[in-house]
Amino acid sequence: MQHANICILGGTGFIGRHIASRLIAQGKQVRIPTRNLERHRDLLVLPGIELVEADIFDSGSLHHLMDGADCVINLVGILNEKQHNGDGFRRVHVELPRLILHESLTAGITRILHMSALNADANKGQSHYLRSKGEGENTLHGFSTEKLHVTSFRPSVIFGPGDSFFNRFAGLLKMTPFVFPLACPNARFAPVYVGDVASRFIQAMDDKKTFGQRYDLCGPRQYSLIELVRYTAAQLRLRRRIIGLPDKISYLQAAMLEWFPGKPFSLDNYKSLQTDSICNQDVTETTSIESIVPYYIGNKGRPKNYDRYRSQTRK
């Protein structure tokens, strides 16, 4: 079955926009909910996108969003919560997937593509984030049947223009003169390009081999956090002494910063970083940070022929 009408929950975000634009290029009809229609009206320039103001946590609104769709893509997730007890994570990562599952079964939707996280584990996850991600993933896969097919993706940190990783550290480095103290400097990542992640979602949509599967997604190389922050500083041509904090000081920094406005770093983030975000298998995506990151946080600017450049980096 070719899925033609797609509902993307979280479609206004970083990853959702990449997926939506590619689906539109394939002639699909895409419906995207938003809490603020005016804020995301730029999406309407893409023909085939229906932008709907809705509360996705309301069963009636979600039912209306799914009406006429044959595939749901769930990209909704948070890295921090206002609470400090895990309830915020559970609402987004567990209760919402349950609601999506119920409304999908009611609406007769046959396909769900779900964004999980590397190291998501309902029982052994180090943090509220990882445990709730694992529980939500299990909830959906527990009802993957002949009538409803679920596939989950579990990426390491995702990079690309508009990301919240390199851009976040770029902003922090610009604001911090001379010395930059870094918590959990030895945590390891295998950054994966947003375009590769979007491709995996779209390729899986109609591929029966992916039904019921859970895929870890990683880029071609592994880096420590301090290596990635130093790389970011180098791209910005900023002279910063980046000092890796020992574990106890990292913990204290997290305990303090989680009470700051915007919660720049939290104890739950610290706990998540105790498990390296890397893939165990050899299968990885091909696009490196070196081939993309300098063109959106560095001083190189955009290549003159970006499409040709991107096709070369994917070979």
N, C-alpha and C positions, 0 to 999 in steps of 0.2 A: 504493500500500500504506500502510495506517495502522499506524504503529509503536506497539505497546501495552506492550511489555516492555523497559524501559530499564535499562542498567547505567551508572551514573555514577562514573567514576574521578575522585577528588577531590571527591566529593559532600558530604563533611563540612565543606568549606571555605566561605569567604565567598560565592563565586559559586555553588557547588554547591547550597547550601541554598536559594537563591532559585530556581534552576532546578527542584530537586526538589519544592518546595512547589507550584509552578505545574503541574508534570506530574501531581502527585497530585490537584490540583483538577480536572484534565481526565479523571480516572479511570484514569490510567496506573499500571502496576505498576513500582516503582523499586527496584533493588538497588544498595546502596552499600557498598563495602568500607571498612574502617577497621583501623588497627593496634591500636586500643584501644577495645574495645566499650563499656566502662563510661563512657569519656570522652564518648561521643556518644549515649548512650541517650535523650537528649531528642528525637532525631529520630524515635524510635519512636512518638511521640504522633501522627504523621501516618499515617493508615491507608493501607496500600498500599506502605509502605516496608519493605524487608527489609535489615537492617543485618548485614553479614557480616564477621567478623574474618578478615583475610587479608593476605598479602604480595603486592602486585600485581606485584612484580618477579620472582615465582616463576611459571614457565609453568604448572605444575599448578594453582596457586591461581587464576591468571587464567582458565584454561580452565573451572574450576568456576564462577567468577563469571559468565562469559559464557554458560553453559549455559541455554538457554531464552530468551535475550535476542534481540531483533531489531535493537536499536540500541545503540551504545556512544557515550557522551559522555566525552571525555578532557579534563579540566581541570587535570591534574597539572602543576605547574611550580614552579620555585624562582627566587629573585632573587639568591641567594648560594650558594656552595658551601663545604664545609669545606676542600677542596683549593684550590690556587692555580694549577692548570694546565688547567682546563676539563674535567677528567674527571667531576666531579660534575654539571656541566651536561649533558654528553653522556649520562650514565647516565639522567637524568630526561627530557631533551628529545629524545634520539635513540634510545637503546636501548629505552626503554619504548614509544614509538610503533612500533618494529619488532616488538616482542613483541605489542603490541595487534593489529597488522596480521596477524601469523602466526596468532594464536589466533582472530581474526575470520574469516579465510579458512577455518580448520579447522572452526569452529563454524557456518559458513554465515550469518554476520551480514551484513546487506545495507546497513547505514547506520552511518557514523562521523561524529560532529561533534567537531571538534578546536579547542582553544583555543591559538592561536599568540600572536604579539605584533606590534605595529606596528613596522615596520623590520626584521622578521625576514628575514635573508638569509644563506644558507649560505656565500656567497662574499665578500660585501662588508660583512657585519655588523661594526660597530665593536668588538664585545665577544664574549667566549665565549657570553654569554647570547643575544645576537642571532643569532650564527652557528649555535648549536646549535638554537635555535628554528626557524630557517630550514631546517636539515637535516632535522629531525623532520617539519616540514610537508611538505617535498618527498618524504620517504619515503612518507608516507601517500598523497599525491596521485599518486605514481608508479604506484600500484596501484589507482587509482580506475577501475573498469570498469563494465560493464553489470550485474555481479552485486554489486559493492561500491561504494557511492556515498559520497564524502568531501566534506565542506564544512569550511573553516577560517575562523576569525574572528580578526582581528588588532586588538585594541583599544588605544587610548591608556590612560593610567592610569584605573582604574575606581574610582568613589566610591560611597558609600552607607553606611548604618549597619553598623558592624563592619568597615569597610575598613581597609587597612594603609597608606593614604596620609595622609588628613587626620587620622585618629586618631593615627598615628605622630608627625606633626609637632606635634599638640596636646600629646602627652605630652612631647616634647622641649622645647617652649616652656615648659611648666609647670616643668620641671626646670632651665631655664637662666635665671638672673636677669639683667635689665638688657639685656645684649647677646647677640645670637644670630648667630654666624658661619655663613653659608650658602654651601656649595660650589655651583658651576655655577649661579649665580643666573639666568642668561639662557636656560637650557634651557627649551624651550617644550613645552606640553602642551595637549591638548584633552580634558579629563576627561569620561568617559562614565559615565552612571548605571548601576548594576548591574541595575536593573529593566529598562532598555532592552536591555542585553546578554542577559539571560535571555530576553526576548521574542524577540530575533533568533534565538537557538538554537532555541527551541520552534517559531517560525514556519517555520524552514528544514527541520525534521525531515521533513515529508512533502511538501515543495515541490520538485518535479522541476527547477524552474528554478535551484535553488541547487546541484544536483549538480555536483561538480567545481570549484566556485567558491571564491574566497578573498576575504573581505570585511574592509576596514578599517573600524573603528568609532571614531567620535569624537563628542564632545559639540558643542553649538552654538557654543562660543566657545573661543578660544585664550588662554592665559595664560603668562607667564613663571613660573619656579619661585618667584622672589622675590615676585611678585604673589600667588601661591597661599599662601605662608607668611604674608605680611602679612594676607591675608584670614582665615586661620586664627586668627592672634593677635587680630584685631579681633572675631571671633565669641566668643572666650574672654574678651574685655575685658582683655587683658593688654597692658601697656605694655612693649614690647620694641623695642630698636633692632636691626633686622635688617640686617646688613652683608653684602653680596655679596662673596665672595672672588674675587680675580683667578684666572686659569686656573692659574698655577703653584702658587699656595697651595692651590687646590682639589685639585690632583693630590697635593700633599704631605699634605693632610688625609686623602685616600682611602688613600694608602700607609700612613699611621699607623693609621687607624681599622679597616682590614681585619684587624688583628691583635688588636683588642679583642674581649672576649666578646660573642657575638651578632652580630659584624661589622656595626655600624650603618651603615657606608659602606665601599665597597671600590673598588679600582682598576677592577674590571669594571663596577661601577655608574657610576663616572666616565666610562668609555669609552662606555657605553650613552647617557649624557647628552650626548655630543658630537653626537648626531643628534636633532633635534627630533621629539617624539612627536606629530605632527599629521598630519591627512589632507590629501591633495592634491585630492581631488574635493569637490564641493559637497554631496553627500549626507551628512547627519549625523543623529545622534539628537537629540531635542528637549529633553530634560530638563537644565536648567542647575544648576550647583552652588548658585546663590543660592536656588533653590526647594527644596533638600533639605538641604544641609549645616548650615544654622543649627538644624535640628530635631534633630540628633544630636551636634553638638559645641558648639553655642551655648547661649544661655540662653532660647530660645523655648519649649522643651519640645515635646511631640508635639501636633499639631493635634487638636482634638476630633473632627473627622470626617476621619480620615486617608485613607480610601478615596476620598471625594469630592475631597479636596485633591489626591491623586495623579492622579486622572482629569483634573483641570483642568490640571495641569502637563504632561500628555502631549499636550494638544491643540496 
